[in-house]
Amino acid sequence: MRNAPASVLILALAACAAPPPPSIPAPAAPAPAPTDPDAPVGVAAIQYGDDFTPDVRPTAAPAPMPGYDTVRAGEFDNGKMWTFDAPPTSYLRDTYGFSPGNEWYARARLGALRIPGCSASLVSPGGLVLTNHHCAREFVTQVSAEGENLLDEGFYAAARTDERAVSDFEADQLIDIVDVTAEVRAIVDAAPDPAARLTVRDSVTEALAAGIREERGGEEAGIEVEVVSLYNGGLYSAYVFRRYTRAALVMAPELGLGFFGGEPDNFTYPRYSLDFAFFRLLDDGGQPLATPDHFRWSPDGVREGDLVFIIGNPGSTSRLQTVAELEFRRDVEMPALLAFLESRIGAMEQYLEGREDEPGIDDARNTLFSLLNAQKAYTGMLGGLRDPYVIARRAAAQADFQAAIGSDPALRDAYLPLFDRMAALQERKAEVASGFRAFIGFGNADYESSLIQRTLAAFGYLNAQASGASPEELEEVVDEMRSVANRPAELDAALLAARIRDVIDAYGEADPSVTSLLRGRTVDETVGALLASSAMADSAAAVGALTGGTLDPITESAFAFLQGLLQQYFPFQETAATVAPREVEISALLGRARFEVSGTAVPPDATFSLRLADGVVRGFPYNGTVAPAFTTFYGLYDRHHSNPLAEEWALPARWTAPPPGFDLSTPLNFVSTADIIGGNSGSPVVNRELEVVGVVFDGNIDSLPGDYIYIPDRNRSVAVDARGILEALEEIYGADRIVRELTGGR
């Protein structure tokens, strides 16, 4: 996951294909505090008043849960997402008898890419890029010409000239890492309070990134720099990227193969999915980019028990969070998020019903796929948080950490009280639990009604105007409103109704804020009246009213509606805004403590930065039997014929009668113990020789609690086998030129 914009609640991605996270923005007034981009999951970006003093209880390790007092922490509970600036050479040698050198790590780093929301890899000297189908879906839709349905029909460019250029594509290749910890700490630690330290940290990291970028040639040289916070601020590293922005779509299978099994099979195994796609990077002249740093394609694949590595960009984990933070997520935040997802899924399904074949509907379908994926992911995450064994294991790990701190006089006084202070902050947030239910996703462009988005922009415009903002500043707000496009009326009405029901469910129909929203009407009547009477219901009318000076906050119905929402939103956000800087501060200090105690032997939480995860190809116990390490095309056809009326297992026409040369025994998917999370989608799976043996696309159900704990006995990453990709390319799609490029480097 990339760093979030200011004042956004970041909700961690638990699955490979998780959608952009819903957010809770800061209020339009008073001015929001800046957000820590690496804030722990469930932290709203807000500011504590200086008069707030947590009720700190005596410091003690978490009490063991009844019946779970013998549970012990595992060696790798914090995972195995190793950074390239602290590679695990000694661990790999001791565990596998494999000691890669600097050249191996450099090749691994340069062959990997980060693309929008996902990972990818270079797999030929001619700029060929491998990733997942679900990471390419929006680009498949983007390049579809009028009358085409490439999402369902698939796409293959039979000749180089048939490859279709995509826009808004970025591929980042990590070319260097610079330790900037001392520079950041020297300035941040001198700031007077938590809110100031957040502001200073943002500014100093931005300045450092800008300086390093210019030293390396700047944007003209395709250089981008991000300062990444590791161990919640225990370390700071400047990641230097070469960014490629010119690319073309080369091949993507049909949605029916890329998402074979649909939601029923999502986060399950055995799987039978061809979730892969190919792009090509282009030079300034539009020709294939020369990419000498690439992974070769394995001719033999892998066997059960083989060592593999997943090289990608895991988005976000919270394995360093305290038990108190996890309990808050379990009791408040995750149920609120799941309620939000359920209501928005309902709105999308209601809108899509009967419209599946309408032109331009693919964006809405992709949004629904992402919401359904997120619902399943977060359900699994919540299930793990409600598992007393998992919480007991996290409590045991925290107790070990506290004991290590307590045994060192240099650390004890500075760090041990922090656990109780963090627990007190969670209690403070729990006092406004209803606000999390009512306002999760508030203002998010993907899930909020256009009317509410425009009204928030108009509210901000009038506030800025009253404060004497410059014409340039006011024009920025107008541009923000212009960017809110008109949605289909039925969809916007459903999203607006969903927000009203969120507030009702959170506070009850008798609450004054609810009565001011409804004014004696039903939810549907309220929605209908707003869309019929408000200038904010239409993009052109809203911009015209704002710029033409005809917007009257007294008579504009959307303003009255927004005031009803803000009756509860401002008190909720004020409390939330009091907590976040303190949470971030404590998390940063605990991150330093973790680094003091363990160094890099314990990997940091995921930050959508490049990581190396080791594992072995291995099946696992499953429903009283054993899930095999590999599946084959035989299983794909068995799923299809065993479910003749189910759309999820329907095969596209070209697959229903495979050619005689098609080998059904070819491995299709496989599992390994390598540690992944959302953002790893599209990561290459490689062997010791850095040959591609697969591309990861999912995890099993047991991997979903991986946001906060990694249990290798249970967790499995699911990958498309490289041999299955080649078999499909050659025998089903007739993509011989891609096969030659992958296997012969031409």
N, C-alpha and C positions, 0 to 999 in steps of 0.2 A: 504494500500500500504506500502511495506517495504521501508526503506530509500534507496534513489537512489545512484548509484555510483557517483564518482567525475565527475564534469563537465557535468551534464546531465540536460536538460530542462524537468521538471516534468509537465505533463499535467494532470489535475485532472480527476478522473473517476466519471462520473455522474450516471452511472447505475450499477446495481448489477453485471452484467456480462461483464463489460468493459475490453478490452484487455490490455496487457502491453503497457504503453504509448510510442509513438514515442519520439525520443530524438534528441537534437542537441548537439553533443559532442564538447568539446573544440578543437581548432586546434592542430595539431601535434607540431607546433612551432609557436610562442613562447610557453613556458611552461604554462599550464593552471592554473588558480586559483582554489582552492578547492571549492566544491559546498556545500552549506547549504542543508542538507537533508530535511529540513522542509521549504525550500523557498516557497514563495507563487506561485500559479499557474502562468505560463507564464513568469517565471524568468529564464533567461539563466545564467549559472554560470560563471560570469565574473567579471573583476576587473576594477574599476574606477581609473583613474589617479588622483594623489593628486592635480593636477591643476584644476580639474573639480569643479566648483561651480554652483549649480543649480540657475537658475533665479527665485528666490523666490518672489512670488507675495504677496500682503497683505493677511494675513490669514482671511478667511471668510468661513462660512458654504456654502455648495453647493446651487446655486440658484435654486429655484423650477422650474420645467419644466412648460411651458405654459399649462394651463388647468389642472395641477396636483398639484396646490399649497395647496390643502386641504388634500393631501395624508399624512397619518401618519404611523409611524413605528408600527409594531406589537410587542406584548410582546415577542414572540418567533421567531423573524426573524432570530436570530442566531442559532436557532435549539434547540433540546432537546437530544443531545448526551452526557449524563452525564458520568463523569469519576467515577471509583470506589474509588479513593482517596478523592473525594468530593461528596459523594452520596446525592441525592436530597430528603432527608427524610422529611424535613419541607414542601417542595413543594408537595410531594406525599400525605402527611397528609392533607394539606389544600385543595388540588384539588380532591382527591378521598377518603379521610377518611381512608387511608391505611398507616400505619407507620411500615415499615419493620425494623428489628433490624440488628445488626452486623452479626448474624448467617445467616439471609436470604441473605444478600449481599455476604457473604463468599460462600454459596452454589451456588448462581448465578454465581459468578466468577469462581469457580472451575469446574462447569459443562460445561463451555464454552471453545472452542478451537479456535485457529487460524491455518489454514492450508495454503498451497501455494496459495496466491491471494484471499482467501475466508475465511469464517468463518464456524464453525461446532460446534457440541455438543456431549457430552457423554450421551447415552440414555439407558445404561444397566450396571449392575455390572461386565459384562464380556468384557468391552472395545469396545462395539458397538458404532460407530460414525455415526451421521446423518449429511448430508450436501446436496448440490444440485447436480443434474445430470450434469449440465454444469460445476461445479467445479471438477467433477470426469472424464470428457470426456477424458482427456489425459491419465489418468490411465487405463480407459477401453481399449483404443487403445494399451497401453503399455502391458497389460496382454493378449491380443488376440493372440492365437497361429496361426501358419500358416494354412490358409484355413478358419479361423474364421472371422466373421465380427460382433464382439460383440457390436460395436457402434450402428449398425442398428438392431441387433437381440436381444440385451439386455443380461444380465447376472444374474444368481442366483445360488449361491452355495447351493445345496440341503443338503449337509452335511458340517460339520466343516472342514473336510479334503479337501473339494473342493474349499475353499476360496483361492484366488490367491494373493500371496505376490506381493507388489508393491515396486518400488525403487524411490529414490529421493522424498520421502514423509516426511513431518515434521508436527507435531501437537504440538502447544505450549499452555501450560496451565499456566495461570497467577497465581502464588502462593504468590507473595508479591509485594508491591510498596514502594519505599524508596524515600523520598524527598531529592534531591541533589541540589536544587536551589542555596543555599548559596555557595556551593563548586564551582559550575560552574561560577556563577557571579563574585566571588572573583578573578578568574584568567582571565576570558574573559574581564571584564571591565577594567583591567589593560593594555590590549594590545593597541598599539598606533594608529591603524587605522582600517577601516572596513575589509580590506583583512586579516590583521593580526588577527583580532578578529574571523573571520571565521575559520582560520587555528587553532587557539588556542582552539576554541570551539570544533572542531572536535577531537583534540588530548585529551583534558581534559575529554570529555564525553566518549571517547574510554577507557581512563585510568580508569575512575571511574567504567565503566561497567566491565572491566577486573578484577579490584580489588574486586568488589562485587561478581562476578562470582566465583573467587577463594575462597573467604570466605565461600561460600555456597557449596563448593565441586567441582566446576569446571565442565568441559565437561564430565569427567568420571561419575559424578553424574547426568548427563543429564541436567545441569543447563545452561541456556542462559540468558543474561542480555542486555537490550537495554535502553539507556537513551533517554527518549521521551521529546521533546520540546513541551510544551503546551502554548497557547496564544502567539505563535511566539517567545517564549523565556521568557515570563512572569514567567513561572514555568518550572522546570526540574524535572522529576520523573524517577527513575531507576525502570523499570519493570522487575521483576525476573520471569523467565519462567522455568517450567519443560518441556523439549522437548522430544517428543517421535518420533522415526524415523523408527520403525518397524510396518508395517501395512499390511493388506490384503484387497482386494476388496471382499465384501460380496454380494452386489446386486446393480444393476443399470438397470432401465427399458430401453426399446428401445428408440433410439433417437426420433422416431416418437411420443412418449409420453412425454419424457423429454423436448422436444422442440416443442410440439404440437402447431400448428399455425405459426411456423417459424417466419420470419421477419415481415409478415403482422400483427401478434398479439403481437410482441415484444413491450414492454412499453405501452401496452394497457390493458384495463379491460372493460368488463368481460373477464376472462381467463379460460382455461380448460387444464392446464398443470400438469403433474406428474414430476415436476422438483426436484427429490430427488434421493439420493443414500446412500448406507451404506458401511462403511469400518469397520475394526476391528483393534484395537491396539493390538500388540503382545509383550510378554516379551522376554527376551534374549534367552529363550529356544524355541521361536516360538509358545508359547501357548497363549491363550487369556489373556490379561492383566487384573488384578483385578483393577476395577475402582469404589470404593465405592462412590466417589463424582460424581454423575450423575443425570440427570433429569428423573423423572418418566414420563410415557406416560399418558396423560389425557384420562380417560375412556369416558368423556362426551363432549369434545370439547368446543367450545365457542358459545355464542349467540350475536346478535347485541347489542351494547352498553356495552359489557364486557370490562374491563380493561385488557390490555395485555402488555407484555414487550418483546422487541427484544434485545437480548444480543449478541453482535458481534463486529466486527472490521471494522468500516467504514474507507474507505481508505484515502480520502483526500477531504476536503472542503475548500472554500475560503471565508467564510462568514465574516471574519474580514478584507478583502481587502477594500481599499478605492474605492470610486466611480470612480476616475481617472483610477485606475487599471482595473476596470471592463469595462470601456469605451475602453481602449486599447485592452482588450480581444475581445470585441464586434467588433471593427473596423479592427483589424489587425490579432490577434493571432488565433481566432476561424475560420474565413474564410480560413486562411492558412491551418489550420489543416483539415478542411473539404475537401479542394481541394486535400490535400495529401491522405486522406482516399479514396476519389473517384478514384484517379488514381491507388492506390494499389488494391482496389477492382476490378477494371477493369483488372489489370494484373493477379490477381488470378483467376477471372472468365474465362478469355481467356485461361489460362493454364488448368483449370479443365474441360472445355467444352469437352465432349466426353470421359473423363477419369474417370467418377464417380465410375466405378466398378473395376478400376485397383488396384492391391495389393499395399499397402503402401501409399495410397492416403489420408488416414484419417487425417494425420497431416496438409496437405494443406487445407482440408475441415474445420478443426477446426480453422485454421488461418482465413479463409474466414468468418466463423460464427462470430468470434471475431471482425473482421473489420466491418462487416455489423452492428453488435450490437453497436460498437463505433460510426459509422456514424449516426445511429438513435439517440443515446444518445447526441452526440455533436450538432446535428441539433436542438434537443429540448433545449439544453442549450443556443445555440445562439438565438433561438426564444425568450427565456426569457430575454436575454440581450437586445433584440430589442423591448421588450415590455415597453413602456414608463411608465406604472404603476409600474412595477417592479423596474425600475431604480429610479423612484420618491420615492418609498418606501425605497430603500436603501439610497437615498440621505437624506430622512427624518431621518433615523436611524443615519446616519453620523452627521447630524446637531445636533441631541440630544446628541451624544457623544461629539462633539466639545463644546457644551454649558456646559456640565458637567465638561469638562477639564477647560474651561475658567472661570468657577465660583470658581475654587480652585486656589488661588495664588501659592500654592506649586507645582501645575502641569502646570499652564498656559504657562510659558515661556519655559519650557523644552519640552512640547509635542505639543502645538498648531501649531507651524510652520511646523511640520512634514508633514501635509497634503499637503501643497503647494510644499514642497520639493519632495514628492512622485509624485505629478502631473508633476513636471518638468522632472523627470526621465522618465515618460511615453512619454513625448514629445520627449525626446532624443531617445528613442527606435523607435518611429514612423518614425524618419528620415531614418531608415534602414528597413522599412516595407517589402521591396522586399526580403530581406534576409530571413525573416520568411517563405515566400512562397517558396523560392528556396531550403532552407536547412533544413526544418523540417524533422526529422527522419534521418538526414544524419549520416550514419555509423551504424544505428541500425541493429543488427544482424537479426531481424525478418523481416525487410521490405526493406533492402538495398541489392543490388546485391552483390554476393560473390566477383566479380572482384573488386568492389570499396573497400570492406572490406579488402581484401588482399593487395591492393595497399596502403591503409592507414597504414596497419601494416608494409609493406616494407618501406614506407616513414619514419615511426618512427624508424625502425631498422637502416637505413642508418644515420639518424640524431644522434641516440644514439651512433652508432659506431664512427662517426666523433667527438663526444664529449668525447670519451674515456670511454665509459661504460664498465663495467666488463663483462666477459663471462657469468656469471650467469644472469645479466640483459639482455644481448642480447638473451639468451636462452628463457627468459620469453616472449620476443617479437616473437620469432619463435614459441613458444607454442601457442601464440595468433593466429598466422596465421594458424597453424595446426588445430585449433579449428573451422576454417571456412570450413565447409564441402562443397563438390560439390553439388549444386542444380541441378535439371533437367535443361538442357540447355535452353529449351523454357521459363521456369520460370525466369531464371537469365537474359535472354535477355529482357524479358518484364519489369523486375524491373530496369534494366539499362536504358532502353528507358524511363521509367517513370521519373527517376532522371533527365535525359537530358531535358525532356519536362518541369519539374518543373523550371529549370533554364531559359528556353526560355520564359515560361509564366511570370516569375517574371521580367526579364530584357529586353525582346524583342530580336528579331532575329538580330538586328543591333548592339547589344552590343558587344564590343570586346571579352568579355569572352565567349560569345556564338559562335562567329565566330572562335575562337581558338579551341573550342570543336568540331565543325562540320567540319571545314576545307573544306567547299564547298560541303559537303555531306549531305544527308538527315539523319534524326535521325536513321532510320533503317539501312542505310548504315554504319553509324558510329558504331552502336552496332555490326553489323556483322564483321566489320574490326577489332574491338577490341577483340572480342571473338575468331577470327581466328588467330590473330597475337600475342596476349599477353600471357606471361607465367602466368600472374595473373588469367587467366581464368580457371586454373586447380589447384587443391590443391597440388598434388604431384610436379608438375612442378614449382609452386610458391615457395614451401619450398626448393626444390632442387636448384633453382636459388639463393635463399637467402643464404643458408648455403654453397653452392658450390662456391660462389664468382663470379658467372657468370652474376649476375644482373647488367646491365648497365643502369643507369638512363638516359643516353642520347638517347639510341636507344629503350628502352622499351616503347611501345606505350601507355601502361596504365599510365606511369608517365607523359607523355605529356598531356594526357587527364586529369589527376588529377590536373596538374598545371593550366589548363583552369578553372576547378572548383574553385581552390583556389584563383584565381584572384578576385572573388567576395566574397568568403567565409571569407578570412582573414579580409578584412575591416568590414564586417558584424560582425564577432566574436569579433573584437577589440572593436567596439562600445558596443556590448552586454557585453563584458568582463569588460567594464568600469562601467556598471550599477549595476550588481547583488549585489555586497557587500553592496552598498548603499541601495538598495531595502531591502535586508535582514536586514540591520541595522535599517532602519526606521520601518520595520514591527515588529522587536523585541521591539523597544521602544514603538510603539503603542500598542503592546501586553501587555507591562508592564502598560501602561496607562489604558488599558481596565481592567486589574486586579485591579489597584488602585481604579478605579471608581466603578466596579461592583463585584469584587471578583469572587467567583465561581458560583454566581447566573446566569451568562451567561456562558454556556459551551464553552470550547475551540473548535477550528476547529478540524476536524477528522485527525488522524495521523496513521491509521491502528493499533490503540491500542484499548483495550477492552472498550466498552461503553455500557451503559444501556439506552434504549430509551422507553419511555412510550407512550401509545396511547389507543384508543378505537376502537373496531370493528364497522365500520360505512361505509355505501355507500356514494355516492356523486352525485351531478347533472351532467348529461352527455348527450350532444347532445339533449337537450330539454326534456329529461326524467331523470330517476334516475338509476344509476348503483347499483345493489343490493349488499348487504354486502357479500353474498355467491353465488357461482355457484355450480352446481351439475354435475354428469355424464350424466344426460339428455342433458345438454348443449353441452358436448363433442360429443355425438352422433349426435346432431342436426347440429353442425359445420361440422362433417364428411359427413353426408348425404346431406347437403345443398351445399356442394362444391365437388361433386363427381369426378371432374377431376383435383383438385388442390392437389399437392404433400404436401403442408403445413398441410392439414387437413386429410391426408390419415392415416388410422389406420393399425397397424401391424396385421398380420393374427390372432393372438390369441385374439385380441380385437374385431374382426368383428362379432363374434357370442358369446356374453358373456353367461356364464352359468346361469341357472334359478335362482340360489341363489344370483346373483349379484344385489345389491340394487342401482338402477340408481338415487335414490333420495339422496344418500349420498353426503354431502358437499365435493367439490373437491378443490376449491380455495376460499380465502376470502381476504378482504382488511381491513386495519386499518390505523389510523392516525399516527402511530409510525414513527419516523424520521430515514430514512436510506439513504445510498449512496453506491457507488461502494466499494466492500470489505465486505459488509454486506451479500452478497450471502451465503446462507447456515446457516445463523444465526437462532437459535431456537426462536420460538415465544412461550412464556410461560404465564401462568396465575398467579394469586396471590400466588398460592401454589407451584409455580415453576414446574408445570407440562407442558410437551410439548403439545401444541395445534396446532402447525404448523411449517413450515420451510419457511423463506422468500426467494423469488427468483427474485423479480422484483419490479418495481414501475410503476405507471401509467404515462401517458404523462405529466401530470401536476407536477410530481415529478422531472422532469429533470432539471429545474432551481434550484433544491435543493442544487447544488454545492455552490451557493452564497446566497440563501435565502430559509427559510422554511416557507411555508404558509399552516398551517394545514387545512384551509378550502378547499384547492385544493389537497395537497399532499396525496397520498395513497401508502402504501407498500402492495405488493401482496404476499400472502403466499399459499403454499400447505397445505390443511387442514389435520390434523393428522388422522381424520376419513377416509378421502379419501385414504390416504396411507395404512391404515390397510385393507380397503375394497379391494383395488387392490392386496395387498400382499396375502390375504387369498383366494379371489375368482378367480383372474386372473392368478397369478403366482404360486399359491400353496405353498407359502413360509410360511408354518405353523410354522416352527421352529423359524423364525424371529418374527412372531406374538407372539408366546409364550414368547420369550425373552423380547419383548417390554412391553407386558401386565402383565407378571408374574415375570419378573426379573430373568429368568432362562436361 
